[in-house]
Amino acid sequence: MDFSYFDKPEYLGILIFDTIEKGIRQDKSFFIRKYNITDNKTILHRHTYIQINYVNSGCGYHYINDKKIEISKGDIFIVPPYVPHKIIADDNNKIEVFEFEFTSDFILPNTSNNENCSTYLEFAYLKPFMVEEENVKLRFTLDGIVREEVERILNEVLQEYTLKNDGYVLLTKALLIKLLILVNRSFTKDISGTEAEVIFNKYKSVVQDAKEYIEENFSQELTLDKIANAVSYSKSRFCFLFKAVAGETCIEYLNRVRIEKAKELLKNTSLSITEISFNVGYYTTSNFNKNFKLITGVTPKSYRLSILKGLK
């Protein structure tokens, strides 16, 4: 998954931990620890992976970019890749933090399967930061029941990671998914009826605008750059938002629209397959045939023959 739109030029000089260099310690796809911060000497830094920070006890401050946020027990942050942050303790105090790091591929493999699940999980850590980017909400605090469950999950993951018994990776993945869903529900409840909810909902309208643009221009030579420009977003951020909202990539949606239009032409006209290919935006019949079969399971020719047989 592409998080490059978070990597801004002004962050260039800030220390970044990379999953390859750091290896996310031993497992290369996830890591968890519970540790104490007793001073204000932590430096601003970034990661190429996702990090969950949960305040287990104490109080202090979390810096996200140039924003200073007071934090205390029950506060949770989900920090996307490349975003500068640091946590420091309050004066004469210490803060205990769960730090849970993972790559996006750990729970969101790059496949087209289980897209509804992937969409839900993407939002689970996308929503809090998207709202923070708009300077509306910089953190949220878990309530009593959810807080207890999140702490139980984090302690169980920590135990699994420490003992590394058979199946611990799969169990960790399942626990992480549950954690993200709980956070998602808490966040959604927390922003209901607020300005933050209005801001979040605007991303759905961006995707709807993109869909309308595609449906109006599918017969043209459309690129991701062109579609993203039409809704005034960078390509990388647009692609991320589209899949999160729609449950499929923009290109997958474009291909579906084109193939649905092609099916109508195959059924209702006598145009050749080559002509139909051009009419729906494919400029090589091989690409058209490939995508048609991928989506429908049959070739355009077979589809047309089946329609003709059904009419007899």
Summary of the structure (lengths in Angstrom):
residues: 312
radius of gyration: 23.5
end to end distance: 48.3
largest distance: 86.0
contacts: 919
relative contact order: 0.10
helix: 54%
strand: 18%
